[in-house]
Amino acid sequence: MSERETARDLFERALAIHEQDRDPSTVMIGLGYLGQIHRELGDLATARNHLRRALAVATGVYGPAKPLIAEISKHLEAIEREAEEHGL
């Protein structure tokens, strides 16, 4: 198992714990990291889903005008472009 795969597994376990605690900030962070890890592993569909969820959580917590929303959106747009280039 690669380091990224190990990181993915650990973040997925951590996310499950944070979702049970219902802490939106840590859920959003976990989703963002998982999105990036899945992107690095080449799983663009899962990366896109995690970042979409992170964006929804962040928007719900902070509102649409925060710099964090722009940062998550930037990563999501990059994944969308990459997926389009690969015909996904």
Secondary structure, DSSP 8 states (H G I E B T S, - for coil): --HHHHHHHHHHHHHHHHHHHT-HHHHHHHHHHHHHHHHHTT-HHHHHHHHHHHHHHHHHHH-TTSHHHHHHHHHHHHHHHHHHHTT-
